[in-house]
Amino acid sequence: MKNDRYAPATRAAQALRMINEVTGAVTPGIELASTFARDDAYEPRQRYIYGRDGGPTVEHAEEVIASLDNAAATLLFASGMAGIACWLETLERGDHIAAPQVMYHGGQTWLHRIAARRGIEVTWYDQADPSALSALLRPGQTKWVWIETPANPSWDIVDITAAAEAAHDAGARLFADCTAAPPSTLRALDLGADIVFHSATKYMGGHSDLTAGALSLRDDSLLDELRSIRSLLGSVLAGFEAWLLIRGLRTLFVRWDRACTTALAIAEHFQRHPKLSRVLYPGLPDHPGHAVAKAQMVGGFGGMLSLMVVGDGSIAHDVARFTRVFLPATSLGGVESLIEHRKAVEGPHSVVPPQLLRLSIGIEDPGDLIADLAQALDRAG
Ligand SMILES: Cc1ncc(COP(=O)(O)O)c(C=O)c1O
């Protein structure tokens, strides 16, 4: 069931129908071995040698994600940041990359703290302004353009096709962090990206009980290098987490649909609330990325939105303390809804305005979520 004969939702629900040949079990098995015995000729019995290189359960999860992303191959890591760090290890001294000014702060921190030390040059650009990109690319030197769409925490939308064209015209490749838009809505490789990255900790896992990262590759030109670096860094996903991830992927499409429907309902409900100056959600027609999102996110606008609370930031901080259904925690994409005061979490150097609250919408009753936010806003300030 790896090919396109069946729809992605079917392939995900049945985890590619990898039925256990021996027992007939319809749910995936789990392999926890760290080492694999050789045969009488002292050859590996299959291709497995040592757990740090991967194993059967990790490969099963990789095949499910590769199928959903329409990738030549997917590699899984112990966290999203482990995947990003492995990819960045492929860069060499003197290479240049373009990275967004507004993006997930962990990736940004890596670039701030480690890129210069490695002799990698970074140009920060405004991904909300597509015309800005081509001008700053350096043919021959720029190796990658990094985009994040929708981008934390403003949910700016990047036109992937246009970004890929700009990158390719300059001889560079496109790395797309699509953590907030999994393949239930967006297939970035089909739109021209060369690598699509997911923090699989989020929607793919979906239950806030694992950390994982996925790199899905358009072709296999970097596959061996990335696999070998992953092994050297010791950053492969473990068997149990891979199994949890497969379990999460099987319900990705229904969780996604539910989160999208509720997020849109919340965005519309609070759009004109007197204590809010703005609701940032790509599903709202007034969001600057709405038209592009509508064209490229075919399965819905997602479960992430941000509220801009009026005042100096103290009211926003209070709202995050006063919710009772929304949990005050970082992360996103799980079945439980989360609220986060991003500035407080990212620290004083954060460019996120103190008025911003980031919401990750789960699968709870939409009425409970709306009532909870309403009471927290009433109480605050
Ligand atoms: C957009 C984005 N990219 C990357 C990451 C890093 O992933 P992880 O926390 O799994 O290392 C995150 C985590 O929040 C994220 O939101």
PDBQT file of the ligand as one rigid body, heavy atoms in Angstrom, charges set to zero:
ROOT
HETATM    1  C1  LIG A 401       8.078  24.826  13.628  1.00  0.00    +0.000 C 
HETATM    2  C2  LIG A 401       8.961  23.975  14.501  1.00  0.00    +0.000 A 
HETATM    3  N1  LIG A 401      10.094  23.500  13.996  1.00  0.00    +0.000 NA
HETATM    4  C3  LIG A 401      10.916  22.729  14.731  1.00  0.00    +0.000 A 
HETATM    5  C4  LIG A 401      10.630  22.422  16.052  1.00  0.00    +0.000 A 
HETATM    6  C5  LIG A 401      11.585  21.580  16.847  1.00  0.00    +0.000 C 
HETATM    7  O1  LIG A 401      11.055  20.306  17.086  1.00  0.00    +0.000 OA
HETATM    8  P1  LIG A 401      11.328  19.438  18.400  1.00  0.00    +0.000 P 
HETATM    9  O2  LIG A 401      10.777  20.200  19.574  1.00  0.00    +0.000 OA
HETATM   10  O3  LIG A 401      10.636  18.150  18.122  1.00  0.00    +0.000 OA
HETATM   11  O4  LIG A 401      12.810  19.284  18.532  1.00  0.00    +0.000 OA
HETATM   12  C6  LIG A 401       9.447  22.900  16.617  1.00  0.00    +0.000 A 
HETATM   13  C7  LIG A 401       9.142  22.620  18.028  1.00  0.00    +0.000 C 
HETATM   14  O5  LIG A 401       8.348  23.308  18.643  1.00  0.00    +0.000 OA
HETATM   15  C8  LIG A 401       8.595  23.696  15.826  1.00  0.00    +0.000 A 
HETATM   16  O6  LIG A 401       7.447  24.199  16.313  1.00  0.00    +0.000 OA
ENDROOT
TORSDOF 0
